[in-house]
Amino acid sequence: MDRIEYPAGDGQKIVVYVTEDVGQPLDPLGIFATVASDSAEEAQAGWRIVSTAVLPLRQMGTAGNIFFQSGGQFATRAGLAVFYGKA
C-alpha cells in the first residue's frame, strides 16, 4: 500500500493509504492491520485517530454482473484516509 502524509493545520494531519489494484476483492483485515500498526507508532508521538474515511477507487463485478447486469460487485482498489489530531 502507498502511504502519503499531509499536514492539515496545527495539531492535525491526514494520512492517506492507497491499495494496489489486485483485481480481486480487497482484504480488509490486512488493510486495517496496517493502519492499526501505523497508528500505534503515531500514538508514541502523541497523535490520535480522530476519524477515518474510505473511498472505493475501482470496483469489479462478477462475469454475470458484467454481461447480464446480475451478480455482485466488489472493490479491487481503495483509498483510506486517517485523520489524526494531537493535543
MITI-330916 format. One record per atom (N, C-alpha, C): residue in one letter; chain; atom name; x, y, z. Coordinates in nm, 3 decimals. Layout:
<atoms>
('A' 'A' 'CA' (X Y Z))
...
</atoms>
This chain:
<atoms>
('M' 'A' 'N' (0.084 -0.118 0.000))
('M' 'A' 'CA' (0.000 0.000 0.000))
('M' 'A' 'C' (0.088 0.124 0.000))
('D' 'A' 'N' (0.047 0.222 -0.080))
('D' 'A' 'CA' (0.114 0.351 -0.074))
('D' 'A' 'C' (0.061 0.428 0.046))
('R' 'A' 'N' (0.148 0.507 0.109))
('R' 'A' 'CA' (0.110 0.587 0.226))
('R' 'A' 'C' (0.165 0.727 0.205))
('I' 'A' 'N' (0.077 0.826 0.212))
('I' 'A' 'CA' (0.116 0.965 0.196))
('I' 'A' 'C' (0.059 1.044 0.313))
('E' 'A' 'N' (0.142 1.131 0.371))
('E' 'A' 'CA' (0.101 1.210 0.487))
('E' 'A' 'C' (0.094 1.358 0.448))
('Y' 'A' 'N' (-0.015 1.423 0.489))
('Y' 'A' 'CA' (-0.035 1.564 0.461))
('Y' 'A' 'C' (-0.058 1.641 0.590))
('P' 'A' 'N' (0.016 1.750 0.612))
('P' 'A' 'CA' (-0.015 1.836 0.727))
('P' 'A' 'C' (-0.149 1.903 0.702))
('A' 'A' 'N' (-0.226 1.921 0.807))
('A' 'A' 'CA' (-0.361 1.979 0.792))
('A' 'A' 'C' (-0.387 2.085 0.898))
('G' 'A' 'N' (-0.288 2.167 0.926))
('G' 'A' 'CA' (-0.304 2.272 1.026))
('G' 'A' 'C' (-0.246 2.230 1.159))
('D' 'A' 'N' (-0.253 2.322 1.254))
('D' 'A' 'CA' (-0.196 2.297 1.387))
('D' 'A' 'C' (-0.258 2.173 1.452))
('G' 'A' 'N' (-0.172 2.079 1.489))
('G' 'A' 'CA' (-0.217 1.960 1.560))
('G' 'A' 'C' (-0.306 1.868 1.480))
('Q' 'A' 'N' (-0.295 1.874 1.346))
('Q' 'A' 'CA' (-0.378 1.788 1.261))
('Q' 'A' 'C' (-0.295 1.737 1.143))
('K' 'A' 'N' (-0.328 1.617 1.099))
('K' 'A' 'CA' (-0.270 1.566 0.975))
('K' 'A' 'C' (-0.362 1.459 0.918))
('I' 'A' 'N' (-0.345 1.436 0.789))
('I' 'A' 'CA' (-0.421 1.334 0.718))
('I' 'A' 'C' (-0.320 1.236 0.660))
('V' 'A' 'N' (-0.341 1.109 0.686))
('V' 'A' 'CA' (-0.257 1.005 0.627))
('V' 'A' 'C' (-0.346 0.927 0.530))
('V' 'A' 'N' (-0.302 0.920 0.404))
('V' 'A' 'CA' (-0.380 0.853 0.300))
('V' 'A' 'C' (-0.308 0.724 0.260))
('Y' 'A' 'N' (-0.383 0.617 0.259))
('Y' 'A' 'CA' (-0.334 0.487 0.213))
('Y' 'A' 'C' (-0.408 0.454 0.084))
('V' 'A' 'N' (-0.336 0.405 -0.016))
('V' 'A' 'CA' (-0.398 0.362 -0.141))
('V' 'A' 'C' (-0.350 0.221 -0.171))
('T' 'A' 'N' (-0.444 0.130 -0.188))
('T' 'A' 'CA' (-0.409 -0.009 -0.215))
('T' 'A' 'C' (-0.373 -0.025 -0.363))
('E' 'A' 'N' (-0.301 -0.130 -0.390))
('E' 'A' 'CA' (-0.277 -0.170 -0.529))
('E' 'A' 'C' (-0.409 -0.225 -0.584))
('D' 'A' 'N' (-0.425 -0.221 -0.716))
('D' 'A' 'CA' (-0.542 -0.284 -0.776))
('D' 'A' 'C' (-0.509 -0.431 -0.795))
('V' 'A' 'N' (-0.565 -0.514 -0.710))
('V' 'A' 'CA' (-0.533 -0.656 -0.710))
('V' 'A' 'C' (-0.623 -0.739 -0.801))
('G' 'A' 'N' (-0.727 -0.677 -0.858))
('G' 'A' 'CA' (-0.816 -0.748 -0.949))
('G' 'A' 'C' (-0.905 -0.850 -0.882))
('Q' 'A' 'N' (-0.910 -0.850 -0.751))
('Q' 'A' 'CA' (-0.996 -0.939 -0.674))
('Q' 'A' 'C' (-1.039 -0.865 -0.549))
('P' 'A' 'N' (-1.133 -0.918 -0.471))
('P' 'A' 'CA' (-1.177 -0.846 -0.352))
('P' 'A' 'C' (-1.061 -0.811 -0.258))
('L' 'A' 'N' (-1.067 -0.693 -0.202))
('L' 'A' 'CA' (-0.964 -0.648 -0.108))
('L' 'A' 'C' (-0.971 -0.725 0.023))
('D' 'A' 'N' (-0.860 -0.728 0.094))
('D' 'A' 'CA' (-0.853 -0.793 0.225))
('D' 'A' 'C' (-0.863 -0.686 0.333))
('P' 'A' 'N' (-0.983 -0.658 0.387))
('P' 'A' 'CA' (-0.996 -0.552 0.485))
('P' 'A' 'C' (-0.916 -0.579 0.613))
('L' 'A' 'N' (-0.900 -0.704 0.651))
('L' 'A' 'CA' (-0.823 -0.734 0.771))
('L' 'A' 'C' (-0.678 -0.693 0.755))
('G' 'A' 'N' (-0.621 -0.718 0.640))
('G' 'A' 'CA' (-0.483 -0.678 0.614))
('G' 'A' 'C' (-0.468 -0.527 0.607))
('I' 'A' 'N' (-0.565 -0.460 0.545))
('I' 'A' 'CA' (-0.560 -0.314 0.533))
('I' 'A' 'C' (-0.566 -0.250 0.672))
('F' 'A' 'N' (-0.662 -0.292 0.753))
('F' 'A' 'CA' (-0.677 -0.231 0.884))
('F' 'A' 'C' (-0.567 -0.274 0.981))
('A' 'A' 'N' (-0.506 -0.389 0.959))
('A' 'A' 'CA' (-0.391 -0.428 1.040))
('A' 'A' 'C' (-0.275 -0.331 1.014))
('T' 'A' 'N' (-0.257 -0.291 0.889))
('T' 'A' 'CA' (-0.154 -0.193 0.855))
('T' 'A' 'C' (-0.183 -0.059 0.921))
('V' 'A' 'N' (-0.308 -0.015 0.913))
('V' 'A' 'CA' (-0.346 0.113 0.976))
('V' 'A' 'C' (-0.327 0.106 1.127))
('A' 'A' 'N' (-0.365 -0.004 1.189))
('A' 'A' 'CA' (-0.351 -0.018 1.333))
('A' 'A' 'C' (-0.204 -0.014 1.374))
('S' 'A' 'N' (-0.120 -0.080 1.298))
('S' 'A' 'CA' (0.023 -0.080 1.327))
('S' 'A' 'C' (0.080 0.061 1.314))
('D' 'A' 'N' (0.044 0.130 1.206))
('D' 'A' 'CA' (0.091 0.269 1.187))
('D' 'A' 'C' (0.039 0.361 1.297))
('S' 'A' 'N' (-0.088 0.345 1.334))
('S' 'A' 'CA' (-0.145 0.435 1.436))
('S' 'A' 'C' (-0.083 0.410 1.574))
('A' 'A' 'N' (-0.041 0.287 1.600))
('A' 'A' 'CA' (0.029 0.259 1.726))
('A' 'A' 'C' (0.161 0.334 1.731))
('E' 'A' 'N' (0.230 0.341 1.618))
('E' 'A' 'CA' (0.354 0.418 1.610))
('E' 'A' 'C' (0.325 0.568 1.625))
('E' 'A' 'N' (0.219 0.615 1.561))
('E' 'A' 'CA' (0.182 0.757 1.570))
('E' 'A' 'C' (0.148 0.794 1.715))
('A' 'A' 'N' (0.086 0.702 1.787))
('A' 'A' 'CA' (0.047 0.727 1.927))
('A' 'A' 'C' (0.170 0.755 2.014))
('Q' 'A' 'N' (0.282 0.695 1.980))
('Q' 'A' 'CA' (0.406 0.719 2.056))
('Q' 'A' 'C' (0.447 0.866 2.048))
('A' 'A' 'N' (0.408 0.935 1.941))
('A' 'A' 'CA' (0.440 1.077 1.923))
('A' 'A' 'C' (0.323 1.167 1.964))
('G' 'A' 'N' (0.218 1.107 2.024))
('G' 'A' 'CA' (0.106 1.187 2.073))
('G' 'A' 'C' (-0.009 1.206 1.976))
('W' 'A' 'N' (-0.004 1.142 1.859))
('W' 'A' 'CA' (-0.113 1.153 1.761))
('W' 'A' 'C' (-0.221 1.051 1.792))
('R' 'A' 'N' (-0.346 1.092 1.776))
('R' 'A' 'CA' (-0.461 1.004 1.797))
('R' 'A' 'C' (-0.553 1.010 1.675))
('I' 'A' 'N' (-0.612 0.896 1.639))
('I' 'A' 'CA' (-0.707 0.894 1.528))
('I' 'A' 'C' (-0.832 0.971 1.569))
('V' 'A' 'N' (-0.874 1.063 1.483))
('V' 'A' 'CA' (-0.996 1.139 1.506))
('V' 'A' 'C' (-1.109 1.080 1.423))
('S' 'A' 'N' (-1.076 1.040 1.299))
('S' 'A' 'CA' (-1.178 0.989 1.209))
('S' 'A' 'C' (-1.110 0.914 1.094))
('T' 'A' 'N' (-1.188 0.834 1.024))
('T' 'A' 'CA' (-1.138 0.766 0.904))
('T' 'A' 'C' (-1.244 0.777 0.794))
('A' 'A' 'N' (-1.200 0.761 0.671))
('A' 'A' 'CA' (-1.291 0.758 0.557))
('A' 'A' 'C' (-1.234 0.664 0.453))
('V' 'A' 'N' (-1.321 0.595 0.382))
('V' 'A' 'CA' (-1.278 0.502 0.277))
('V' 'A' 'C' (-1.342 0.545 0.145))
('L' 'A' 'N' (-1.261 0.540 0.040))
('L' 'A' 'CA' (-1.308 0.577 -0.094))
('L' 'A' 'C' (-1.278 0.462 -0.189))
('P' 'A' 'N' (-1.380 0.393 -0.239))
('P' 'A' 'CA' (-1.354 0.289 -0.339))
('P' 'A' 'C' (-1.300 0.356 -0.466))
('L' 'A' 'N' (-1.189 0.307 -0.517))
('L' 'A' 'CA' (-1.129 0.365 -0.636))
('L' 'A' 'C' (-1.158 0.284 -0.762))
('R' 'A' 'N' (-1.180 0.154 -0.744))
('R' 'A' 'CA' (-1.214 0.070 -0.858))
('R' 'A' 'C' (-1.299 -0.045 -0.809))
('Q' 'A' 'N' (-1.404 -0.073 -0.880))
('Q' 'A' 'CA' (-1.490 -0.185 -0.846))
('Q' 'A' 'C' (-1.504 -0.275 -0.967))
('M' 'A' 'N' (-1.518 -0.402 -0.941))
('M' 'A' 'CA' (-1.541 -0.501 -1.046))
('M' 'A' 'C' (-1.666 -0.578 -1.011))
('G' 'A' 'N' (-1.725 -0.635 -1.111))
('G' 'A' 'CA' (-1.839 -0.722 -1.089))
('G' 'A' 'C' (-1.805 -0.863 -1.130))
('T' 'A' 'N' (-1.890 -0.953 -1.097))
('T' 'A' 'CA' (-1.872 -1.090 -1.144))
('T' 'A' 'C' (-1.900 -1.095 -1.293))
('A' 'A' 'N' (-1.866 -1.203 -1.358))
('A' 'A' 'CA' (-1.893 -1.216 -1.501))
('A' 'A' 'C' (-2.042 -1.198 -1.529))
('G' 'A' 'N' (-2.125 -1.253 -1.442))
('G' 'A' 'CA' (-2.270 -1.237 -1.459))
('G' 'A' 'C' (-2.310 -1.092 -1.453))
('N' 'A' 'N' (-2.247 -1.016 -1.364))
('N' 'A' 'CA' (-2.281 -0.875 -1.350))
('N' 'A' 'C' (-2.237 -0.796 -1.472))
('I' 'A' 'N' (-2.119 -0.826 -1.523))
('I' 'A' 'CA' (-2.066 -0.752 -1.638))
('I' 'A' 'C' (-2.150 -0.777 -1.762))
('F' 'A' 'N' (-2.182 -0.903 -1.790))
('F' 'A' 'CA' (-2.252 -0.935 -1.915))
('F' 'A' 'C' (-2.404 -0.933 -1.903))
('F' 'A' 'N' (-2.456 -0.962 -1.785))
('F' 'A' 'CA' (-2.600 -0.976 -1.772))
('F' 'A' 'C' (-2.661 -0.885 -1.666))
('Q' 'A' 'N' (-2.585 -0.790 -1.613))
('Q' 'A' 'CA' (-2.630 -0.699 -1.508))
('Q' 'A' 'C' (-2.689 -0.774 -1.389))
('S' 'A' 'N' (-2.624 -0.883 -1.351))
('S' 'A' 'CA' (-2.664 -0.958 -1.232))
('S' 'A' 'C' (-2.538 -0.991 -1.154))
('G' 'A' 'N' (-2.552 -1.049 -1.040))
('G' 'A' 'CA' (-2.435 -1.084 -0.960))
('G' 'A' 'C' (-2.393 -0.968 -0.872))
('G' 'A' 'N' (-2.282 -0.984 -0.801))
('G' 'A' 'CA' (-2.238 -0.883 -0.705))
('G' 'A' 'C' (-2.120 -0.803 -0.754))
('Q' 'A' 'N' (-2.087 -0.700 -0.677))
('Q' 'A' 'CA' (-1.970 -0.619 -0.706))
('Q' 'A' 'C' (-1.877 -0.623 -0.587))
('F' 'A' 'N' (-1.749 -0.601 -0.613))
('F' 'A' 'CA' (-1.652 -0.595 -0.505))
('F' 'A' 'C' (-1.546 -0.492 -0.541))
('A' 'A' 'N' (-1.488 -0.432 -0.438))
('A' 'A' 'CA' (-1.382 -0.332 -0.460))
('A' 'A' 'C' (-1.250 -0.403 -0.484))
('T' 'A' 'N' (-1.174 -0.357 -0.585))
('T' 'A' 'CA' (-1.042 -0.413 -0.613))
('T' 'A' 'C' (-0.932 -0.313 -0.579))
('R' 'A' 'N' (-0.969 -0.188 -0.555))
('R' 'A' 'CA' (-0.872 -0.085 -0.517))
('R' 'A' 'C' (-0.946 0.019 -0.434))
('A' 'A' 'N' (-0.879 0.068 -0.330))
('A' 'A' 'CA' (-0.944 0.165 -0.242))
('A' 'A' 'C' (-0.842 0.262 -0.184))
('G' 'A' 'N' (-0.893 0.376 -0.143))
('G' 'A' 'CA' (-0.814 0.474 -0.069))
('G' 'A' 'C' (-0.874 0.487 0.071))
('L' 'A' 'N' (-0.790 0.501 0.168))
('L' 'A' 'CA' (-0.834 0.516 0.307))
('L' 'A' 'C' (-0.765 0.639 0.365))
('A' 'A' 'N' (-0.842 0.730 0.419))
('A' 'A' 'CA' (-0.785 0.847 0.484))
('A' 'A' 'C' (-0.803 0.832 0.635))
('V' 'A' 'N' (-0.694 0.856 0.707))
('V' 'A' 'CA' (-0.697 0.854 0.853))
('V' 'A' 'C' (-0.664 0.994 0.900))
('F' 'A' 'N' (-0.756 1.054 0.974))
('F' 'A' 'CA' (-0.740 1.191 1.024))
('F' 'A' 'C' (-0.688 1.183 1.166))
('Y' 'A' 'N' (-0.575 1.248 1.189))
('Y' 'A' 'CA' (-0.510 1.247 1.321))
('Y' 'A' 'C' (-0.516 1.384 1.385))
('G' 'A' 'N' (-0.526 1.384 1.517))
('G' 'A' 'CA' (-0.517 1.507 1.594))
('G' 'A' 'C' (-0.416 1.489 1.706))
('K' 'A' 'N' (-0.357 1.601 1.746))
('K' 'A' 'CA' (-0.257 1.599 1.853))
('K' 'A' 'C' (-0.295 1.705 1.955))
('A' 'A' 'N' (-0.302 1.664 2.081))
('A' 'A' 'CA' (-0.341 1.758 2.186))
('A' 'A' 'C' (-0.230 1.855 2.217))
</atoms>
